[in-house]
Structures are given as C-alpha cells and as structure tokens.
C-alpha cells in the first residue's frame, strides 16, 4: 500500500530563525512531498518510493524573497546527489517566483524525461533568467517539452501525467481558469 507523507518546513515569522541544513533522506517505500521554504514563490519536490528508484519530480522552483529562507547552498545540500534523479519538471506559469531557482540545479536535458509548462516558452524569457528560456528551448528541441492548458480545463485535464519515472504513480495538472478568475497576467513575464 502506498502511503503519502507530506513534510512542510515552517519558519517563525516573528523571530529570525537560522535554518539548519536539511538533506533529503534516501528514498524508502513511501512517496514523499517536500514543500521547500523559499519565501515568496514555490518549490515542491516529489520523491518517489525506492521501488521506483527514488526518482524525483519538481513542481516549480522559484522565489523572489529567499534571503531569510533557503540559500543556494541549502538547496544544493537538500538535493545532494539526488539532482541526477530528476525525471520531470512542471512549471505552472511564467512568473519568475516559480522558476528562477531552476538554473541552480543544472538539470541535464539528456537526463530529464519530460518538462511540462503552463505557458508559452517565450513567457519564461526574462533578461535575468535567460538560462531557463535557453534550457526550455533545448528541452523542446529534444522532444521532451509539453505545454499543459493554462486557461482552464480542456480534454487534457483528464489526462494523468507521470511523476515516478513513467510508472503507475501519476498526477493531474490543470492551469488556472483565466477567464473565470481573471488571472490575465499569470502567463506574462513577471
């Protein structure tokens, strides 16, 4: 039986907290979801069970206010040698606080199985983060890039996308319904 364990790091907002180095533990028989404390932004890491090789999926990896949270060193220490186990990357939309930490991981196009984005590639092209844009162009050229819907449900909303190396552990991805909620800038550079 597959058990999901959610580990969320919390920081005290009222007092300065020094974060101790945290290293992702080796994979076990459970699926683990890590929501990294990156400040204003999102960085979620899904670690598959050891029966799936402990493979990793990233859902967003960015922040606009990391100074008091995880540093680059903290993030690299968290992943350790597991960076080479990243199979899938999901970028929900083109705001930099969802992708600007991604270059730090130096994910090799040849190693990744698939990258899913919620906007056009051009929405990830910003002056300071051209590496992400160039990486996405390379992923696309390798035939590993998929754009999921960013304007509510289409027929692909009922499709499952892989998170554990193409096994039978999957998730659904659905972009924001821009027409209903008027998130007109969710796919703009920002």
C-alpha positions as CSV (number, residue, x, y, z in Angstrom):
1,X,0.0,0.0,0.0
2,X,1.4,3.4,-1.0
3,X,1.4,6.0,1.8
4,X,1.9,9.7,1.2
5,X,3.9,11.7,3.7
6,X,3.9,15.5,3.4
7,X,6.8,17.3,5.0
8,X,6.4,21.0,5.2
9,X,9.1,23.2,6.6
10,X,7.8,26.1,8.7
11,X,9.6,29.2,9.8
12,X,8.7,31.5,12.6
13,X,7.6,34.9,11.0
14,X,8.1,36.8,14.3
15,X,11.7,35.9,15.0
16,X,14.8,35.4,13.0
17,X,15.3,31.6,12.6
18,X,18.5,30.1,11.4
19,X,17.7,27.2,9.2
20,X,19.7,24.1,9.9
21,X,21.0,22.2,6.9
22,X,18.4,19.6,5.8
23,X,19.3,16.8,3.4
24,X,16.6,14.8,1.6
25,X,16.7,11.4,3.2
26,X,17.2,8.3,1.0
27,X,14.0,7.0,-0.7
28,X,12.0,4.5,1.2
29,X,8.8,2.7,0.4
30,X,6.7,5.9,0.7
31,X,6.0,8.8,-1.7
32,X,7.4,12.0,-0.1
33,X,6.4,15.6,-1.0
34,X,8.7,18.4,0.2
35,X,7.5,22.0,0.1
36,X,10.8,23.9,0.4
37,X,10.8,27.2,2.4
38,X,11.8,29.5,-0.4
39,X,9.9,32.6,0.7
40,X,7.6,34.3,-1.9
41,X,7.4,31.6,-4.5
42,X,7.0,27.9,-4.9
43,X,9.4,24.9,-4.8
44,X,8.0,21.4,-4.4
45,X,9.9,18.2,-4.7
46,X,8.2,14.8,-5.0
47,X,10.4,11.9,-4.1
48,X,9.1,8.6,-5.5
49,X,9.3,5.4,-3.4
50,X,12.5,3.3,-3.6
51,X,10.6,0.7,-5.6
52,X,10.6,3.5,-8.3
53,X,14.3,4.2,-7.8
54,X,13.7,7.2,-5.6
55,X,13.2,9.3,-8.8
56,X,12.3,13.0,-8.3
57,X,9.7,15.4,-9.8
58,X,9.9,19.1,-9.4
59,X,6.8,21.3,-9.4
60,X,8.0,24.9,-9.7
61,X,11.4,26.0,-8.3
62,X,11.5,29.8,-7.7
63,X,11.3,32.6,-5.3
64,X,11.5,36.4,-5.1
65,X,12.5,36.7,-1.5
66,X,14.9,34.0,-0.4
67,X,17.3,36.0,1.8
68,X,15.9,34.7,5.1
69,X,14.9,31.3,3.8
70,X,16.9,28.6,1.9
71,X,20.1,29.8,0.4
72,X,21.6,28.3,-2.8
73,X,23.9,26.2,-0.7
74,X,20.9,25.0,1.4
75,X,19.0,24.0,-1.7
76,X,22.0,22.1,-3.2
77,X,22.6,20.4,0.1
78,X,19.0,19.4,0.3
79,X,19.2,17.6,-3.1
80,X,22.8,16.3,-2.6
81,X,23.5,13.7,-5.3
82,X,19.8,13.2,-5.9
83,X,19.8,16.0,-8.5
84,X,20.7,13.3,-11.0
85,X,17.4,11.6,-10.2
86,X,15.1,14.4,-11.5
87,X,12.9,12.9,-14.2
88,X,10.1,15.5,-14.5
89,X,9.8,19.3,-14.1
90,X,6.5,21.1,-14.0
91,X,6.5,24.9,-14.3
92,X,2.9,26.1,-13.6
93,X,3.3,29.5,-15.2
94,X,5.8,32.1,-16.3
95,X,6.2,34.2,-13.1
96,X,9.9,34.1,-12.0
97,X,9.0,33.1,-8.5
98,X,8.0,29.8,-9.9
99,X,11.2,29.1,-11.9
100,X,14.2,31.3,-11.1
101,X,16.0,28.8,-8.9
102,X,15.8,26.1,-11.6
103,X,19.2,27.0,-13.2
104,X,20.9,26.3,-9.9
105,X,20.1,22.6,-10.2
106,X,21.8,22.4,-13.6
107,X,19.4,19.7,-14.9
108,X,20.8,18.0,-18.0
109,X,18.4,17.8,-20.9
110,X,19.6,14.3,-21.7
111,X,18.7,13.1,-18.2
112,X,15.2,14.6,-17.8
113,X,12.3,12.5,-19.1
114,X,9.8,15.4,-19.5
115,X,9.2,19.1,-18.8
116,X,5.7,20.5,-18.6
117,X,5.0,24.2,-18.8
118,X,1.8,26.2,-18.3
119,X,2.6,28.9,-20.7
120,X,4.5,29.6,-24.0
121,X,8.2,29.2,-23.9
122,X,8.6,32.9,-24.6
123,X,6.9,33.6,-21.2
124,X,10.0,32.3,-19.5
125,X,12.3,34.6,-21.3
126,X,13.3,37.4,-19.0
127,X,16.6,39.4,-19.0
128,X,17.9,37.9,-15.7
129,X,16.8,34.3,-16.4
130,X,17.7,33.6,-20.0
131,X,19.2,30.3,-18.8
132,X,15.7,28.9,-18.1
133,X,14.5,30.1,-21.5
134,X,17.5,28.5,-23.3
135,X,17.1,25.3,-21.3
136,X,13.4,25.1,-22.3
137,X,14.4,25.6,-26.0
138,X,16.9,22.7,-25.6
139,X,14.2,20.5,-23.9
140,X,11.8,21.4,-26.7
141,X,14.4,20.5,-29.4
142,X,14.9,17.1,-27.7
143,X,11.1,16.5,-27.9
144,X,10.7,16.4,-24.1
145,X,8.5,19.6,-23.7
146,X,4.8,19.6,-23.2
147,X,2.5,22.6,-22.6
148,X,-0.4,21.9,-20.4
149,X,-3.5,24.1,-20.6
150,X,-3.3,27.5,-18.8
151,X,-6.9,28.6,-19.5
152,X,-8.9,26.1,-17.5
153,X,-9.9,22.6,-18.4
154,X,-9.6,21.1,-21.8
155,X,-9.6,17.5,-22.8
156,X,-6.1,17.2,-21.3
157,X,-7.3,18.0,-17.8
158,X,-8.5,14.4,-17.5
159,X,-5.1,13.1,-18.6
160,X,-2.7,11.8,-16.0
161,X,0.9,12.9,-16.3
162,X,3.8,10.9,-14.8
163,X,5.7,11.7,-11.6
164,X,7.6,8.5,-10.9
165,X,9.5,7.6,-14.0
166,X,6.5,6.6,-16.1
167,X,5.2,4.1,-13.5
168,X,1.7,4.0,-12.2
169,X,2.1,7.0,-9.9
170,X,0.7,10.0,-11.7
171,X,-0.9,13.4,-11.1
172,X,-3.3,15.7,-12.9
173,X,-2.2,19.2,-13.9
174,X,-4.6,22.0,-14.6
175,X,-3.7,25.6,-15.2
176,X,-5.7,28.5,-13.8
177,X,-9.0,29.3,-15.4
178,X,-8.0,32.7,-16.6
179,X,-11.5,33.6,-17.9
180,X,-13.2,32.8,-14.6
181,X,-10.7,34.3,-12.2
182,X,-9.2,37.0,-14.4
183,X,-5.6,35.9,-13.9
184,X,-4.7,37.7,-17.1
185,X,-1.1,38.1,-16.1
186,X,-0.4,34.5,-15.0
187,X,1.4,33.8,-18.3
188,X,3.2,37.2,-18.5
189,X,6.8,37.8,-17.6
190,X,6.8,38.8,-14.0
